[in-house]
Amino acid sequence: MGKYRVIKSRKADSENPIILYKGDQVICREESSEDGDWAGWIYCKSKNNEGWVPKQILSKNQDTATLLEDYNAREFDIEVDEIIISNKILNGWIWGIKKGDSDIKGWVPLNHVEEI
């Protein structure tokens, strides 16, 4: 489990993050650039929402895909010096909790934190 200190503040991009469950079907709209900061993500549309999903958890069949595991796209609003505790790094982001608030998990971009 890694600990990270926030070095750059950020507000979450979405107020309504996509939440998907293993076995859900989605339509794949766009893939992120492999040369960009956010390589490895696919923009997907579910029955009631849309958002970026890591391609590693998708079993893709042309323009559709099936989720291989549960996924929640919740991002944290972060402020400098907050501590994030994480056990998952994926495609330039970490998934974890804020120190002192273990009830809510969320994503934070790796380029906004430093490992401590």
Secondary structure as UniProt FT lines:
FT   STRAND          2..6
FT   STRAND          19..20
FT   TURN            22..23
FT   STRAND          25..31
FT   TURN            34..35
FT   TURN            37..40
FT   STRAND          41..45
FT   STRAND          50..54
FT   HELIX           55..57
FT   STRAND          58..61
FT   TURN            62..63
FT   STRAND          64..67
FT   STRAND          71..72
FT   TURN            80..81
FT   STRAND          83..90
FT   TURN            91..92
FT   STRAND          93..98
FT   TURN            99..100
FT   STRAND          101..109
FT   HELIX           110..112
FT   STRAND          113..115
//
